[in-house]
Amino acid sequence: MPITDPEKREIVRAQLLDMMICRKCYARNPPKATKCRICRSKRLRPKRKERAG
């Protein structure tokens, strides 16, 4: 079921894609996180927006 309303689409995108991923334990963290909520590592990366290839 595609979402056609642009406002709702932006809300969904923010919930699913705007997050930081821990490089050590792969936990999902809030977008403004500086440390992982699980392992306390500072090695975070933004979640990829598209799949490569």
N, C-alpha and C positions, 0 to 999 in steps of 0.2 A: 504494500500500500504506500505509494509515494506521497510525500508531503508537498503540497503545492503552495501553501501559504508561506511567504518568505520570512515572516516574523517567527513562526513556529519552527521553520527549518533552521534558523540561526540559533534558537534555543537548543534544539537537538544537537546541532553541530558543536555547540559549546560544551554540552554534557558529555558527548562521546569522544571528541577529538582534542579539546583543550586541556591537556594534562601532561604531567611530567612522569617519565618512566625511569625507574631505578636501573642502572646498568649492572648492579650486583645481584639483586633478587627479583627484578622485573615487576616490582609492585607499582601500582598506579597511585600517583600522588597529585595533590592540587596543583594548578598551574603556577602558583606563586611559591611553591615549596623550595626550600634550599637544602633540606635533608630528607632522606627517606623516612616514612612513618613506620616502617617495619624494622629495617636493619640499621638505621641512622647513618647510612652512607651519604656522602656529599656528591657522589657520582650520579647525577641526574641528566636526562636528556629529554627534549620535547618529544611527544608522541608524533610519529610520522603521519602526515596528512594523506599521503597516497602510497599505494604499493608500487614498488619499483619493478618494471618489466612485466 
